[in-house]
Amino acid sequence: MKVTNRLLITAGALALYATANMAAAADMNALYAAAKKEGELTTIALPHDWCGYGNVIANFKKKYPGIKVNELNPDAGSGDEIQAIKANENNKGPQAPDVIDVGLAFGPAAKKEGLIQPYKVSTWASIPDSAKDADGYWYGDYYGVMAFGVNKDIIKNTPKDWSDLLKPEYANAVALAGDPRSANQAILGVMAAGMATGAAPGKASGDAGLKFFAEMNKKGNFVPVVAKSGTIAQGATPIAIAWDYNLLAWKDSLKGNPPMDVVVPKSGVVAGVYVQAISKFAPHPEAAKLWMEYLYSDEGQLGWLAGYCHPIRFNDMAKRKVIPQKLMDALPPAEGYAKAVFPTLDEQAASKTAVVGGWDGVVGANVK
């Protein structure tokens, strides 16, 4: 009798599992049909060498044929993405973004301003609660740490920490990967520099970071050019401050010409989470939902990991042992990340306010 009961229970559980899977598949098929009817998805600020987005977009199009991906301004910053939503509230044309990928502090702000709409992907439960809005308005997608990318043809002594960047040997060499008045990557770069001086995360680190960059600018070490792989290779920005995953992708793209070091600094190691959201005014809301489902599937998460980004569902997938060993082996050594600090939303917001509001007055360098 015990064996029979166990078999009945097991059979019942399997039946429920199969029914749930069938329902999920039906839901995805219906979503794909609705998205295909819209026929288009408009993204913004997704460079192909950022987090492996080139392959992620290509694989999305391959998996869901019939949906054109319209890519707006790949080099835009988080602030630009928010402005694009505001500017196109009543525009259903190709300049209106359906989805955004922005720094953590921009998610709650966009919700407060009524610029995004809620949507919970099917893998919602495996996204850490600390990295998502409880109502589904925004949700973490990946994270990395602030690091230095160094052109070894020009810079012979690789800087190991933030304080090194003030040395005379790095004259006309150091750049941020974005405008600190609008780009999240650059804003957190300034925050990290401030934390390296001993300032606590928040307004204090923002103010301290401004003073650090003001000193760097005064010494002639700061270059007011947005750093990219091309500017590193050309020698215009031989030392770039950017997310580790961007620098590692740029290093791969340069293929040793020039050789490039990627260094996690000894102090001021700031980890940054980015978040996804759907515009409240999205012209293609069903395609936007399908895009989110793809990004938060195992396949989409592994696409980011292949681009050196730690996907937000990393722990869940590692526990289920679905991460290929070759991707694990390609990640940077764990030692450099041991001191990483994840600033809270309030700390990031306070630092962002200080940096954005004080850059022109304190540093006075027009980054472009």
N, C-alpha and C positions, 0 to 999 in steps of 0.2 A: 504493500500500500504506500509506504514511504517513497519507494522508487517511482511509482505511478504518479503520485502527487507532484514529485519533483519534476517529472517529465512534463506534466500538465502545466506547471508554473513556468517552466522553461519555454515550452511551446507558446504559452500565452505572452510571455515577455518578448519572444522573437516576433510574434505577430504584431504586437504593439510597435516594436522597433521598425518593422517593415512598413507598417501603415504610416508611421511618422515620416520615414524616408520618402515614401511615395507622395505624401502631402507636401513635403519640402520641395521635391522635384517638380511637382505640379505648380507650386507657387513660383518657382524660378522660371519655369516655362512660360507662365502667364506674364511674369515681369519682363522677360525677354521679348515676348510678343508685343507688349505695350511699348517697350523701349524701341523696338524695331520699327514700330509704326511712327514714332517720333523721328527716327532716322538719323539723329545726330546727338552728340555730346560735346559741350564746350568746356574745355579746361583752361586754366590760366596758371602761369608761373611754375611750369614743370619742365625744367631743362632736362634733356635726355641723359646727361651724365650725373644727375642728382638722384641718388637712391636707386639707380637702375631704371629710372622712369622710361627711358627709350624702349627697353625690352618689355616693361610692364604694359605700356600703351600698345605696343605691337602685338603682344599676346592677348590683350583684351579684344582687339579688333579681330584677331584670328579666331578666338573662342566665340565671339558674337558678331558674325558677319552681318552686314546690312546697317551697321551703325557707324557713321562717319565721326571721327574725333577731330574737332576743330580746336587747335592749340593756340591760345592767345599769349602774347608777350612772355616767352619762357623765362626771361631774366628779371621779371617783376619781383618786388618784395611783398611781404605780408600786407603792409599798409596799402600797397598798390592794388592788391586783390580786393581788399575791403572797399576801396574807392571805386573799383570797377563795378561792384554790386550796386553801390549807391548811384553811380552815374547812369546805370542801365536799368533802373527800376521799372521803367515803362517801355523798355526796348526788348523785343522778342527776336532781334536779329543776331548775327554772328559775333557781335561785340559784347554780348551779355553772358557772363560765366554761369555755368550750371553748378559747378563745384569749386571749392577752394581747399588749399593745403597751406595752413598758416601756423605761425608760432603759437604756443600754448596760450599766451596772454591775450591773443587776438580772438580766441574762441568765445570766452565769456563776454567780451566787449561787443562782439557781433551779435550775440544772443540778446544782450541788453538793448541794443539799438534796433532790434527787430529785423535783422538782415538775413537770418538763416532759419531753416525749418527743421523740425525733428525727424529723425529716421533711425531706427534700431536695426542693424544688420542681423542676420540669422546667427552669427557667432558672437553676439553681444555679450553673453555671459562670460566668455573667456577674455574679454578686455578688462584689465584691472579697474576697479571702481575709482581709484585715485586718478585715472587718466581718461575719464569720460564724464560728460554731463548726465546726471541722473535721468533727465527727460529726453535725452537723445539728440540734443541740438548740435553737439560737437563731440568728437571722440579721438583719442590719441591714435596715431598711426605708426610712428617709429621714433627712434631717438639716437643721439650720438653725443660726442663730446667736442668741445672747442680745442683745436690743435693748430700747429704751425706747419705749413707746406713750404719747403725750401728748395730753390734752384741751386744745385750743387756746383754747377759750372761757374756761378757768380759768387755764391756764399760758401767760403771754404770752411768756416767754423759754424756749425749748426747751432743756433740758440737752443738752450735747454729749458729756459724759464722766461717768464714775462719780463723780469728785470733786465735780462740780457738784451732785450730789444732797444734799450736806451743807450747801448754802447756805441761809440763813434764808428766802429767798423760796419755798422748797419745803416749808414747814411743813405737816404733815398731808397730804402729797401722794403719797408714794412707797409702792408696794405690790408684793409678789411675787405671781405667778400660781400660788400653791399653798402648802401648809404645808411649810416646809423640814425638818420632822422626818419627812416621808414622801414628798413629791412630787419626782420627779426634776427637773422644770423649776425648782422653787424652789431645790433643792440646788445645781444648777449655776449659778443666778443668784448665790448666795452665793459660790460658787467663783470666778466671773467677777469679782466685786467685789474679792475677795482678790488675784487676778492683776493687777488694775489698779493695786494698790498696789506691785507689784513682786515679789510672792511667786510662787514656782515652782508649777506645777500639782502637786496632791497634798495631803498633810496641811498643808503650809505655806499654801497658798492657802485651804484650808478654815478654818484658824485665823485667817488674816488677814481673810477674809470675815466671820467672826463678829465680829471687833473692829470692822470697818467698819459692820456693821449695828447693833452695840451703840452706837456713836457716833451713828449716824443716829437710833436710837430715843431716845437721851438728849436729842438736840437737838429731838425732837418732829416729825421729818420722816417717820418710818416709820409706816405705817398697817397694823395687824395684821388686814387683811381680804384674802381671796383675790381678786385682781383678775380681772375678766372684762369682756367688752364692756359689759355692763349697768352695772357699778360705775364704769367709766370714763365712760360717758355721763351717769350720775347725779352725777358729781363726787365720789363716795366714795373713788375711787382715781384721781385725775387723772393720775398718772404710774405706769404699769405696767411692771414688768420681766418680760419673757416672750420666748418664741421669736419670731423675726421673722415666721414664717408665721402664727402665731396673731394677732399684732398686725395684720398686713396683712389677714387675713380679718375681724377685728373692725372695722377701718377701713372695709372694703367694706360690712359689714352696717349700719354707722351712717349711711352715705350722706351724709356731711357734716354730720350733726346729732348731736353737735357735730363740727366739723372736728378731724382728728386727725393728728399727726405720728408717723412711725415712724423712729427714729434708731438706727443701729448706732454704739455708742460708739467713741471714738478709741482707747481702750485696753481691755484685758481682754475682747477679742473671743473668746468661747468658742463653738466649734461642737459641737453635740451630736447624736449618732446614737442613734436609738431602734431597738429590735429586736422582732421577732415571735417567738412561740413557742406551742406547743400544750400545754395542760395534760396532765400524765401521767394525770389522772383524768377527762379530757374525756368527758362523756356522749355527745357526737356527734363521734367522731374522724374519720369520713369527711367530714362537713360541714366540719370544721376544716381538713382537708387541701385540700378544694375551695376554701375561703376563701383559703388561702395561695397556691394556684395562681393564683387570680384576682388577688390583690394583687401578685404578682410577674410577672404577664403584662405586656406593653406597655400594655394597656388600664388595668390597675390602677395601674401606675406613673405613667401620664399623669394619672390621677385625683388622685393626690397632688400632682403638679406643678401642676395647676390650682388646688390649695389652697395654693400658694406653698411647698410642701415640695420639697426636692431629693431625688428618689427615688434609692435606692441603686444602681439600674441606669442612672442618668443618662448616664454616659460611654458605656456600651454602646449606648444608644438614640441618643445624639447622633452617634456614629460611624456608625450605620446610617441616620441622617437620617430618623428616624420621629417626631421631636418637632415638632409644628406650630409655625410661626413665631410665631403669636399667643401661645402659652404662653411662648416664649422672651422675647418683648417685654414680657410682664407681670412678669417677674422683676425684683427690685430691682437697682440699678446694681452692677456687679461690684466697683467701687472699695471699697465699704464692707466687703467680705469678704476683702480682701487680707491682713489681719493675723490672720485667724481661726486659732485654735489648736485642734487636735483632741486633747484629753487622752486618754492611754492608759487601758486598763481599770484598771491598778494605780493610776494617778493619780486616776481617778474614784472608785475604791473607797476610797482613803485619804482623799480629800476628803469623801466621803459619810459615812464613819465620824466624822470630826471635826465636821462640820456637824450631823448627826443627834444625836450624843452631847453636843454642846456648846451647842446652841441655847438650851435652857431656862436653863442656868447662866450663859451669857455675854450673851445678848441679852435673854432673859426676856419675850418678847412672844408671847402665845398667838394664833397666826394661825388664823383660822377664817372 
